[in-house]
Amino acid sequence: MALARKGRTQRTIDYWPGFVDALSTLLLSIMFLLSVFVLAQFLLSREISGKDEVLTRLNSQINELTQLLALEKSGKQDLEDSLANLQASLSQSEGERSRLQALLDKGEGSADAANEKLGRVGAELDAERQTSARAMSQIELLNQQIAALRSQIAAIEEALQASEAKDQSSQTKIADLGRRLNVALAQRVQELNRYRSDFFGRLREILSDRENIRIVGDRFVFQSEVLFPSGGNELNPEGQAEMAKLASALLDLAKEIPAEINWVLRVDGHTDNVQLSGTGRYADNWELSSARATSVVKFLISMGVPADRLVAAGFGEYQPIAEGDSVEARSQNRRIELKLTEK
């Protein structure tokens, strides 16, 4: 045992796992930032769509009032034109009356004819005065209606300004919320990545130094031959020993992770692309990969790992890490992957 430890101490330091951990941490951070950005965009679009509906409704009311105001102004202009015509006619009639009165005073023409014509002109003047009075009354009413419309337009414009101010305030709050959420998520990612690195470091120390147990990215990979017999899902004695070491490391790490970090250990089962006959215990590779992942999870639970911190998933042959149909490629694809992540 001492010679083995001495041999491992003198080995060349491998920086590659640390580089992969750093790269995976960067990718996870980018994914979280993109998720937050999409969430903020969704909330902002929903808030703005509500404001747009209010603004559209208010603009429609303004357009209707503006059209009504234009019609009222047009009617007022017609009445003013009529009044101007009546006043001109009244002035002409008064001039005619004055001329006739002058002729009467001078004794020219027939007095009776002049009086009769003067009476007609007076009657016309009275009718025109009544018409002018009615026109003035209508103009006054139109002025009152125009004033009321202007008051409504002013109130709507004030409501629009208040709505725009509220919308600006909402956008500011959303931006601040997104910024704080980004900071919180980044902190959570950093904390979980630190514990993941610690967990993988402990696994490297306690698990057997074998080529078929390795780290790939942010996952710890066991070749199926280490844990299971060919075509089976029951852990063999060697696999139980390795999983017992894993459970011990996981229980030690669980004591250090803060309660606010909602973590789980995901166990993923994978097979090669050799199809099952369908006449055995498992109909296809989906069932075999799921059964192997479930078997690992149940064994970890039996060793004291909380069930709510474990997830089992089967991927069949559809997530290979080595392409091709060679014996070596298929051996690499038959595996169990462990990943420490958030729920």
C-alpha positions as CSV (number, residue, x, y, z in Angstrom):
1,M,0.0,0.0,0.0
2,A,2.8,2.4,0.9
3,L,4.6,1.7,-2.4
4,A,1.3,2.3,-4.3
5,R,0.9,5.7,-2.6
6,K,4.5,6.6,-3.3
7,G,4.0,5.7,-7.0
8,R,0.9,7.9,-7.2
9,T,2.7,10.8,-5.6
10,Q,5.5,10.7,-8.1
11,R,3.1,10.8,-11.1
12,T,3.0,13.8,-13.3
13,I,0.2,16.2,-12.3
14,D,-2.7,16.1,-14.8
15,Y,-4.1,19.6,-15.4
16,W,-6.7,18.5,-17.9
17,P,-9.6,17.7,-15.4
18,G,-9.2,21.2,-13.9
19,F,-9.3,22.8,-17.3
20,V,-12.5,20.8,-18.1
21,D,-14.0,21.8,-14.8
22,A,-13.3,25.5,-15.6
23,L,-14.7,25.1,-19.1
24,S,-17.9,23.4,-17.8
25,T,-18.3,26.1,-15.2
26,L,-18.1,28.8,-17.8
27,L,-20.7,27.0,-20.0
28,L,-23.0,26.5,-17.1
29,S,-22.7,30.2,-16.2
30,I,-23.5,31.2,-19.8
31,M,-26.5,28.9,-19.8
32,F,-27.8,30.4,-16.6
33,L,-27.3,33.9,-17.9
34,L,-29.2,33.1,-21.1
35,S,-32.0,31.6,-19.0
36,V,-32.3,34.7,-16.9
37,F,-32.2,36.9,-20.0
38,V,-35.0,34.9,-21.6
39,L,-37.0,35.2,-18.3
40,A,-36.5,38.9,-18.1
41,Q,-37.4,39.3,-21.8
42,F,-40.6,37.3,-21.2
43,L,-41.6,39.4,-18.2
44,L,-40.8,42.7,-20.0
45,S,-42.7,41.7,-23.1
46,R,-45.8,40.8,-21.0
47,E,-45.6,44.1,-19.1
48,I,-45.1,46.2,-22.3
49,S,-47.9,44.3,-24.1
50,G,-50.3,45.3,-21.3
51,K,-49.2,49.0,-21.5
52,D,-49.5,48.9,-25.3
53,E,-53.1,47.8,-25.1
54,V,-53.9,50.7,-22.7
55,L,-52.0,53.2,-25.0
56,T,-53.8,51.9,-28.1
57,R,-57.2,52.3,-26.4
58,L,-56.4,55.8,-25.2
59,N,-55.1,56.8,-28.7
60,S,-58.3,55.4,-30.2
61,Q,-60.4,57.6,-27.9
62,I,-58.3,60.6,-28.8
63,N,-58.8,59.9,-32.5
64,E,-62.6,59.7,-32.0
65,L,-62.6,63.0,-30.0
66,T,-60.4,64.7,-32.6
67,Q,-62.8,63.7,-35.4
68,L,-65.8,64.9,-33.4
69,L,-64.0,68.2,-32.7
70,A,-63.2,68.6,-36.4
71,L,-66.9,68.1,-37.2
72,E,-68.0,70.6,-34.6
73,K,-65.5,73.1,-35.9
74,S,-66.8,72.6,-39.4
75,G,-70.4,73.2,-38.2
76,K,-69.3,76.2,-36.3
77,Q,-67.6,77.6,-39.4
78,D,-70.8,77.1,-41.5
79,L,-72.8,78.9,-38.9
80,E,-70.3,81.7,-38.8
81,D,-70.5,82.0,-42.6
82,S,-74.3,82.1,-42.4
83,L,-74.2,84.7,-39.7
84,A,-71.8,86.8,-41.8
85,N,-74.2,86.5,-44.8
86,L,-77.1,87.5,-42.7
87,Q,-75.3,90.5,-41.2
88,A,-74.3,91.6,-44.8
89,S,-78.0,91.2,-45.9
90,L,-79.1,93.1,-42.7
91,S,-76.7,95.9,-43.6
92,Q,-78.0,96.0,-47.1
93,S,-81.6,96.1,-45.9
94,E,-80.8,98.9,-43.4
95,G,-79.2,100.8,-46.3
96,E,-82.2,100.4,-48.4
97,R,-84.5,101.5,-45.5
98,S,-82.4,104.6,-45.0
99,R,-82.6,105.4,-48.7
100,L,-86.4,105.0,-48.7
101,Q,-86.7,107.0,-45.6
102,A,-84.7,109.8,-47.2
103,L,-86.9,109.7,-50.3
104,L,-90.0,109.8,-48.0
105,D,-88.6,112.8,-46.2
106,K,-88.0,114.6,-49.4
107,G,-91.5,113.9,-50.6
108,E,-90.4,112.0,-53.7
109,G,-92.6,109.2,-54.9
110,S,-95.7,107.8,-53.3
111,A,-95.8,107.9,-49.5
112,D,-98.0,104.8,-49.3
113,A,-95.7,102.8,-51.6
114,A,-92.7,104.0,-49.6
115,N,-94.4,103.0,-46.3
116,E,-95.4,99.6,-47.7
117,K,-91.9,98.9,-48.9
118,L,-90.5,100.2,-45.6
119,G,-92.8,97.8,-43.7
120,R,-91.5,94.9,-45.8
121,V,-88.0,95.9,-45.2
122,G,-88.6,96.2,-41.5
123,A,-90.2,92.7,-41.4
124,E,-87.2,91.3,-43.3
125,L,-84.9,93.0,-40.8
126,D,-86.8,91.5,-37.9
127,A,-86.6,88.0,-39.5
128,E,-82.9,88.4,-40.2
129,R,-82.3,89.6,-36.6
130,Q,-84.1,86.4,-35.3
131,T,-82.1,84.2,-37.6
132,S,-78.9,85.9,-36.5
133,A,-79.9,85.4,-32.8
134,R,-80.5,81.7,-33.4
135,A,-77.1,81.4,-35.2
136,M,-75.4,83.1,-32.3
137,S,-77.1,80.8,-29.8
138,Q,-75.9,77.8,-31.9
139,I,-72.4,79.2,-32.0
140,E,-72.3,79.6,-28.3
141,L,-73.5,76.0,-27.8
142,L,-70.8,74.8,-30.2
143,N,-68.2,76.8,-28.2
144,Q,-69.2,75.0,-25.0
145,Q,-69.1,71.6,-26.7
146,I,-65.6,72.4,-28.1
147,A,-64.4,73.5,-24.6
148,A,-65.7,70.2,-23.1
149,L,-64.0,68.2,-25.9
150,R,-60.7,70.0,-25.2
151,S,-61.1,69.2,-21.5
152,Q,-61.5,65.5,-22.3
153,I,-58.5,65.5,-24.6
154,A,-56.4,67.1,-21.9
155,A,-57.5,64.5,-19.4
156,I,-56.7,61.7,-21.8
157,E,-53.2,63.2,-22.5
158,E,-52.6,63.4,-18.8
159,A,-53.6,59.7,-18.4
160,L,-51.3,58.8,-21.3
161,Q,-48.4,60.6,-19.6
162,A,-49.1,58.9,-16.3
163,S,-49.2,55.5,-18.1
164,E,-45.9,56.2,-19.9
165,A,-44.3,57.2,-16.6
166,K,-45.6,54.0,-14.9
167,D,-44.3,51.9,-17.8
168,Q,-40.9,53.5,-17.5
169,S,-40.8,52.8,-13.8
170,S,-41.8,49.1,-14.5
171,Q,-39.0,48.7,-17.0
172,T,-36.5,50.1,-14.5
173,K,-37.7,47.7,-11.8
174,I,-37.5,44.7,-14.3
175,A,-34.0,45.7,-15.3
176,D,-33.0,45.9,-11.6
177,L,-34.6,42.6,-10.8
178,G,-32.8,40.9,-13.7
179,R,-29.5,42.3,-12.6
180,R,-30.0,41.0,-9.0
181,L,-31.2,37.7,-10.3
182,N,-28.1,37.4,-12.5
183,V,-25.9,38.1,-9.5
184,A,-27.8,35.5,-7.3
185,L,-27.7,32.8,-9.9
186,A,-24.0,33.4,-10.6
187,Q,-23.3,33.0,-6.9
188,R,-25.3,29.8,-6.8
189,V,-23.5,28.4,-9.8
190,Q,-20.1,29.2,-8.3
191,E,-21.0,27.6,-5.0
192,L,-22.4,24.4,-6.7
193,N,-19.3,24.2,-9.0
194,R,-17.0,24.5,-5.9
195,Y,-18.8,21.6,-4.2
196,R,-18.8,19.6,-7.5
197,S,-15.0,20.0,-7.8
198,D,-14.6,19.0,-4.2
199,F,-16.8,15.9,-4.8
200,F,-14.9,14.8,-7.9
201,G,-11.6,15.4,-6.1
202,R,-12.7,13.1,-3.3
203,L,-13.9,10.5,-5.7
204,R,-10.6,10.5,-7.5
205,E,-8.9,9.9,-4.1
206,I,-11.1,7.1,-2.8
207,L,-12.1,5.1,-6.0
208,S,-9.9,2.6,-7.5
209,D,-7.3,3.9,-9.9
210,R,-8.7,2.2,-13.1
211,E,-8.9,3.3,-16.7
212,N,-12.6,2.4,-16.8
213,I,-13.5,4.9,-14.1
214,R,-12.8,8.5,-15.3
215,I,-14.0,12.1,-15.4
216,V,-15.6,13.4,-18.6
217,G,-16.5,17.1,-18.5
218,D,-18.7,17.6,-15.4
219,R,-19.5,13.9,-15.0
220,F,-17.9,10.9,-13.3
221,V,-18.1,7.9,-15.7
222,F,-18.1,4.2,-14.7
223,Q,-17.9,1.6,-17.5
224,S,-20.8,-0.8,-17.1
225,E,-18.4,-3.8,-16.9
226,V,-17.2,-2.4,-13.5
227,L,-20.7,-2.4,-12.0
228,F,-22.9,-5.0,-13.8
229,P,-22.7,-8.3,-15.5
230,S,-23.3,-8.5,-19.2
231,G,-27.0,-7.8,-20.0
232,G,-27.9,-7.5,-16.3
233,N,-28.9,-4.6,-14.0
234,E,-27.9,-6.1,-10.6
235,L,-24.7,-4.6,-9.1
236,N,-21.9,-7.2,-8.9
237,P,-19.7,-7.3,-5.7
238,E,-17.0,-5.1,-7.3
239,G,-19.7,-2.5,-8.3
240,Q,-21.2,-2.5,-4.8
241,A,-17.8,-1.8,-3.4
242,E,-17.2,1.1,-5.7
243,M,-20.8,2.5,-5.1
244,A,-20.2,2.2,-1.3
245,K,-17.2,4.5,-1.6
246,L,-19.3,6.9,-3.7
247,A,-22.1,6.9,-1.1
248,S,-19.6,7.7,1.7
249,A,-18.1,10.6,-0.3
250,L,-21.6,11.9,-1.1
251,L,-22.8,11.8,2.5
252,D,-19.7,13.7,3.7
253,L,-20.2,16.3,1.0
254,A,-24.0,16.7,1.9
255,K,-23.0,17.9,5.4
256,E,-21.1,20.8,3.8
257,I,-23.5,22.0,1.1
258,P,-25.7,24.8,2.4
259,A,-29.4,24.0,2.8
260,E,-30.4,26.7,0.3
261,I,-28.6,24.9,-2.6
262,N,-31.2,22.4,-3.9
263,W,-28.7,19.8,-5.3
264,V,-29.2,16.3,-6.7
265,L,-26.9,13.6,-7.9
266,R,-28.1,12.5,-11.3
267,V,-27.4,8.9,-12.3
268,D,-27.6,8.4,-16.1
269,G,-27.6,4.9,-17.7
270,H,-26.3,4.4,-21.2
271,T,-25.9,1.3,-23.4
272,D,-24.1,0.5,-26.7
273,N,-26.0,0.3,-30.0
274,V,-26.3,-3.5,-30.0
275,Q,-30.1,-4.2,-30.1
276,L,-31.6,-6.7,-27.6
277,S,-33.5,-9.7,-28.9
278,G,-36.6,-8.6,-27.0
279,T,-37.2,-12.1,-25.7
280,G,-35.2,-11.6,-22.5
281,R,-35.9,-9.7,-19.3
282,Y,-35.6,-6.3,-21.1
283,A,-37.4,-5.5,-24.4
284,D,-34.8,-2.9,-25.5
285,N,-31.9,-0.7,-24.5
286,W,-34.2,1.9,-23.0
287,E,-35.4,-0.5,-20.4
288,L,-31.9,-1.8,-19.7
289,S,-30.3,1.6,-19.3
290,S,-33.1,2.8,-17.0
291,A,-32.9,-0.4,-14.9
292,R,-29.2,0.0,-14.4
293,A,-29.5,3.7,-13.3
294,T,-32.4,2.7,-11.0
295,S,-30.3,-0.1,-9.5
296,V,-27.5,2.4,-8.7
297,V,-29.9,4.8,-7.1
298,K,-31.5,2.2,-4.9
299,F,-28.1,0.9,-3.7
300,L,-27.1,4.5,-2.8
301,I,-30.4,4.9,-0.9
302,S,-29.6,1.7,1.0
303,M,-26.3,3.2,2.0
304,G,-28.0,6.2,3.6
305,V,-28.1,8.7,0.8
306,P,-31.4,10.7,0.9
307,A,-33.8,9.6,-1.9
308,D,-34.8,13.2,-2.6
309,R,-31.1,13.9,-3.6
310,L,-31.0,11.2,-6.3
311,V,-32.4,11.1,-9.9
312,A,-32.2,8.1,-12.2
313,A,-32.4,8.4,-16.0
314,G,-32.0,6.0,-18.9
315,F,-30.8,7.1,-22.3
316,G,-30.5,3.8,-24.1
317,E,-27.9,3.9,-27.0
318,Y,-28.8,7.5,-28.1
319,Q,-26.2,9.5,-26.2
320,P,-22.9,7.8,-27.3
321,I,-19.5,9.3,-26.4
322,A,-17.6,7.3,-29.0
323,E,-18.7,7.0,-32.6
324,G,-18.5,3.7,-34.6
325,D,-19.3,0.1,-34.1
326,S,-15.9,-1.1,-32.9
327,V,-15.5,-3.2,-29.8
328,E,-13.7,-0.3,-28.1
329,A,-16.4,2.3,-29.0
330,R,-19.2,0.1,-27.8
331,S,-17.3,-0.6,-24.5
332,Q,-17.0,3.2,-23.9
333,N,-20.7,3.8,-24.6
334,R,-21.8,1.2,-22.1
335,R,-21.5,3.3,-19.0
336,I,-23.1,4.9,-15.9
337,E,-22.6,8.7,-15.5
338,L,-22.9,10.6,-12.3
339,K,-23.5,14.4,-12.3
340,L,-23.9,16.7,-9.3
341,T,-26.4,19.4,-10.3
342,E,-29.3,21.5,-9.2
343,K,-32.9,20.4,-9.3
